[in-house]
Each structure stands twice: as C-alpha cells, then as structure tokens.
C-alpha cells in the first residue's frame, strides 16, 4: 500500500501574503461601508479622497502584514507568524481608515460651515 504523500509546501509569496488574502472579504466590506457613508456630499474631491484613503489603507495593511511576517519570533511556528502578520496588517488597515474618517468628517464640517451665511441660514 503506497504511503500518502505529504502536501507540498506553500509557495513563499503566498505564505507572505496569506493574511492579506484571507482578509480580502472583510477589507472589502469595510471599504464599501467607508465608500458609501455618509451619502452626501459626493463630489469628485470626496471620491478622490475616499479612493486615495482606501489605496493607502490597503498599502498599509500589506506593509504591516509583511512586517509581521519578517519580524515574528524565529522560533515561532508558521501559524503564529501568520497570526502576528494578520494582527498588524488589520491594525494598520483600521488605523488608516479611522484617520481618514476623522479627516473626512472635519473637512465636510468645514465645508458645510463655509457655505452658511453669517446669520446661520444656508446659502441658496
């Protein structure tokens, strides 16, 4: 009876990006919520800001994931390297999105107050 063969080792590029790959569905949900809310105002500046924020968040998540994999304890098993990489990458993604939400809210509030007349009534 032939012995069962061991599974082939994971390619290094997949192993390095596995945490990021597995989080794609969750990152997509968070990105869609960030993009859709608040619904107004929705001009080209807002779209550009949102797109730039999402690109920066994904880049930060990728950098955090790679940092976590490369700086994990060498004695740790592969799963713990992935856990560290996932935690750091997810934290970076949330950090950038949170900063973008705060910045966007401040900018939208500034624009809304700039459009108001001194009496507090909105511009026609």
PEGI-V443629 format. One record per residue. N is the residue number from 1. SS is DSSP state (@ for helix, = for strand, . for the rest). Layout:
N:SS ; N:SS
This chain:
1:. ; 2:. ; 3:. ; 4:. ; 5:. ; 6:. ; 7:. ; 8:. ; 9:. ; 10:. ; 11:. ; 12:@ ; 13:@ ; 14:@ ; 15:@ ; 16:@ ; 17:@ ; 18:@ ; 19:@ ; 20:@ ; 21:@ ; 22:@ ; 23:. ; 24:@ ; 25:@ ; 26:@ ; 27:@ ; 28:@ ; 29:@ ; 30:@ ; 31:@ ; 32:@ ; 33:@ ; 34:@ ; 35:@ ; 36:@ ; 37:. ; 38:. ; 39:. ; 40:. ; 41:. ; 42:. ; 43:. ; 44:@ ; 45:@ ; 46:@ ; 47:@ ; 48:@ ; 49:@ ; 50:@ ; 51:@ ; 52:@ ; 53:@ ; 54:@ ; 55:@ ; 56:@ ; 57:@ ; 58:@ ; 59:@ ; 60:@ ; 61:@ ; 62:@ ; 63:@ ; 64:@ ; 65:@ ; 66:@ ; 67:@ ; 68:@ ; 69:@ ; 70:@ ; 71:@ ; 72:. ; 73:. ; 74:. ; 75:. ; 76:. ; 77:. ; 78:@ ; 79:@ ; 80:@ ; 81:@ ; 82:@ ; 83:@ ; 84:@ ; 85:@ ; 86:@ ; 87:@ ; 88:@ ; 89:@ ; 90:@ ; 91:@ ; 92:@ ; 93:@ ; 94:@ ; 95:@ ; 96:@ ; 97:@ ; 98:@ ; 99:@ ; 100:@ ; 101:@ ; 102:@ ; 103:@ ; 104:@ ; 105:@ ; 106:@ ; 107:@ ; 108:@ ; 109:@ ; 110:@ ; 111:@ ; 112:@ ; 113:@ ; 114:@ ; 115:. ; 116:= ; 117:. ; 118:. ; 119:. ; 120:. ; 121:. ; 122:= ; 123:. ; 124:.
